């Protein structure tokens, strides 16, 4: 299964992206960014990352952890504002300027797309920056 996060804008208020499964857009994303030597940088670098089933304990629901060396518990989860994450990928339905909305609906659409048979399996996430 091909799962891709295409970052369409990396701004001081967050990294905004589109989550695609099998080439079809299923949700939008928002990630926290940090200022490093005058550059705005998301926590998760571009590249291929293994994602394994887990539970988002704070939210009380099943999700996937994105395994990035040097980081722990980078998850996909619901949220609307950059402040709702420390480095995880917020999944939502639409962009709303400096935030995203419809996180429960967006996360449900993402979950259905990556679980076509209802089975929670690991997958590889391909993160790309639009350029």
C-alpha positions as CSV (number, residue, x, y, z in Angstrom):
1,X,0.0,0.0,0.0
2,X,1.4,3.4,-1.0
3,X,0.9,6.1,1.7
4,X,2.3,9.5,1.1
5,X,2.5,12.8,2.9
6,X,3.1,15.6,0.5
7,X,3.9,18.9,2.4
8,X,2.5,21.8,0.4
9,X,3.6,24.6,2.7
10,X,6.2,24.8,5.5
11,X,5.6,28.0,7.4
12,X,6.5,29.4,10.8
13,X,2.9,28.4,12.0
14,X,3.3,24.8,10.9
15,X,3.9,22.3,8.0
16,X,0.7,21.8,6.0
17,X,0.3,18.7,3.8
18,X,-1.9,16.3,2.0
19,X,-2.2,12.7,3.0
20,X,-2.6,10.3,0.0
21,X,-3.3,6.6,0.0
22,X,-2.8,4.7,-3.3
23,X,-2.5,8.2,-5.0
24,X,-5.8,9.5,-3.7
25,X,-6.0,12.4,-1.3
26,X,-7.8,11.3,1.9
27,X,-7.0,14.0,4.5
28,X,-4.9,17.1,5.2
29,X,-2.2,17.3,7.8
30,X,-0.5,19.8,10.1
31,X,2.9,19.3,11.8
32,X,4.8,21.3,14.3
33,X,7.9,23.1,13.0
34,X,11.0,24.4,14.7
35,X,13.3,27.3,13.8
36,X,16.8,25.9,13.3
37,X,19.5,28.4,12.3
38,X,16.9,30.6,10.6
39,X,15.2,27.7,8.8
40,X,11.7,26.4,9.5
41,X,12.0,22.6,9.8
42,X,9.3,19.9,10.5
43,X,10.2,17.2,13.0
44,X,9.8,14.3,10.5
45,X,12.3,14.6,7.7
46,X,11.5,13.8,4.1
47,X,12.0,10.1,3.2
48,X,10.4,6.7,3.8
49,X,9.3,5.9,7.4
50,X,7.9,2.6,8.8
51,X,4.5,3.1,10.5
52,X,3.4,0.5,13.1
53,X,0.0,0.0,14.8
54,X,-0.2,1.5,18.3
55,X,-2.6,3.3,20.6
56,X,-2.7,7.1,21.2
57,X,-3.0,6.8,25.0
58,X,-3.8,10.5,25.5
59,X,-6.7,10.3,23.0
60,X,-7.7,6.7,23.8
61,X,-7.8,5.4,20.2
62,X,-5.8,3.2,17.9
63,X,-3.4,4.8,15.4
64,X,0.1,4.3,13.9
65,X,3.5,5.3,15.2
66,X,5.9,6.8,12.7
67,X,9.4,5.3,13.4
68,X,11.9,8.1,13.0
69,X,15.4,7.5,14.6
70,X,16.0,9.9,17.5
71,X,12.3,10.4,18.3
72,X,9.7,8.5,20.3
73,X,6.0,8.3,19.8
74,X,5.5,10.3,16.6
75,X,1.9,9.4,15.9
76,X,-0.9,10.2,13.5
77,X,-3.7,11.8,15.6
78,X,-6.6,14.2,15.7
79,X,-5.9,17.9,16.3
80,X,-6.5,21.3,14.8
81,X,-3.7,23.6,15.8
82,X,0.1,23.3,15.7
83,X,0.0,23.6,19.5
84,X,-2.0,20.3,19.6
85,X,1.2,18.4,18.7
86,X,4.8,18.1,19.9
87,X,5.9,16.5,16.7
88,X,3.2,14.1,15.6
89,X,1.1,14.5,12.4
90,X,-2.3,16.0,12.9
91,X,-4.8,14.5,10.5
92,X,-7.9,16.6,9.5
93,X,-10.4,17.3,6.8
94,X,-9.7,20.8,5.6
95,X,-7.2,23.7,5.8
96,X,-8.5,26.8,7.6
97,X,-5.7,29.4,7.1
98,X,-3.3,28.7,10.0
99,X,-5.0,25.6,11.3
100,X,-6.9,22.5,10.1
101,X,-10.5,21.5,10.9
102,X,-12.6,18.3,10.9
103,X,-9.9,16.2,12.6
104,X,-12.2,13.4,13.6
105,X,-13.6,13.1,10.1
106,X,-10.2,13.4,8.5
107,X,-8.7,10.8,10.8
108,X,-11.6,8.4,10.1
109,X,-11.1,8.8,6.3
110,X,-7.4,8.1,6.7
111,X,-8.0,5.1,8.9
112,X,-10.5,3.6,6.4
113,X,-8.1,4.2,3.5
114,X,-5.2,2.4,5.2
115,X,-7.4,-0.4,6.5
116,X,-9.3,-1.6,3.4
117,X,-9.9,-5.0,4.9
118,X,-10.4,-3.7,8.4
119,X,-7.0,-5.0,9.5
120,X,-4.6,-2.7,11.2
121,X,-1.2,-3.3,9.6
122,X,2.1,-1.6,9.3
123,X,2.9,0.5,6.2
124,X,5.6,2.8,4.9
125,X,5.0,6.5,4.8
126,X,6.7,8.4,2.1
127,X,7.2,12.1,3.2
128,X,7.9,14.6,0.4
129,X,8.2,18.3,0.4
130,X,6.6,20.0,-2.6
131,X,9.1,22.0,-4.4
